[in-house]
């Protein structure tokens, strides 16, 4: 399965925007665990995932060619 990764803020310092080939995963919870294994700096960081431009509140199903944004906490102003 291939996904597009987009990272923001401090996360983009160690994770560049890229396409990533991942093992077959059924949902975003599995993906989060996998990403923390690939990028250990994510462990212990607060961050949110967005799947195809929609914030992930609960685990969502993944499909080939989905776009995942990985975002640190942010505030408006």
C-alpha positions as CSV (number, residue, x, y, z in Angstrom):
1,X,0.0,0.0,0.0
2,X,1.3,3.4,-0.8
3,X,0.4,6.6,1.1
4,X,1.5,10.3,0.8
5,X,2.9,11.7,4.0
6,X,2.8,15.4,4.7
7,X,4.4,16.7,7.9
8,X,4.3,20.1,9.6
9,X,6.2,22.1,12.2
10,X,8.8,20.3,14.3
11,X,7.8,17.0,12.7
12,X,8.9,18.1,9.3
13,X,12.4,18.5,10.7
14,X,12.9,14.8,10.8
15,X,10.1,13.6,8.4
16,X,10.1,15.1,4.9
17,X,6.9,15.0,2.8
18,X,7.1,11.8,0.9
19,X,5.4,8.9,-0.6
20,X,5.8,5.8,1.6
21,X,5.3,2.2,0.9
22,X,3.7,0.6,4.0
23,X,2.6,-2.9,4.8
24,X,-1.1,-3.5,4.4
25,X,-2.8,-1.8,7.3
26,X,-6.5,-1.5,7.8
27,X,-6.8,1.7,9.9
28,X,-5.1,4.9,11.2
29,X,-4.4,3.4,14.6
30,X,-2.2,0.7,13.0
31,X,-0.6,3.4,10.9
32,X,0.2,5.5,13.9
33,X,2.0,2.6,15.6
34,X,3.9,1.8,12.4
35,X,5.0,5.5,12.0
36,X,6.2,5.6,15.6
37,X,8.4,2.5,14.9
38,X,9.8,4.1,11.7
39,X,10.2,7.6,13.2
40,X,11.0,7.1,17.0
41,X,11.0,10.9,17.6
42,X,7.2,10.7,17.2
43,X,7.0,8.6,20.4
44,X,6.0,10.9,23.3
45,X,5.2,13.8,20.9
46,X,1.7,15.2,20.8
47,X,0.5,15.2,17.2
48,X,-2.7,14.7,15.2
49,X,-3.3,12.9,11.9
50,X,-5.5,14.0,9.1
51,X,-6.7,11.6,6.5
52,X,-7.4,13.1,3.0
53,X,-7.8,16.6,4.6
54,X,-10.1,15.4,7.4
55,X,-8.9,15.4,11.1
56,X,-8.9,11.9,12.5
57,X,-10.9,11.7,15.7
58,X,-11.3,7.9,15.8
59,X,-9.7,5.2,13.8
60,X,-10.4,5.5,10.1
61,X,-10.1,2.9,7.3
62,X,-7.0,3.3,5.1
63,X,-6.9,2.8,1.3
64,X,-4.1,2.8,-1.2
65,X,-3.0,6.3,-2.3
66,X,-4.5,8.0,0.8
67,X,-2.9,11.3,2.0
68,X,-1.9,11.5,5.7
69,X,-0.9,14.8,7.3
70,X,1.0,14.6,10.6
71,X,0.6,17.8,12.6
72,X,2.0,19.0,15.9
73,X,-0.3,21.0,18.2
74,X,-1.2,24.4,16.8
75,X,-3.2,27.4,17.8
76,X,-5.0,30.1,15.9
77,X,-4.7,33.8,16.4
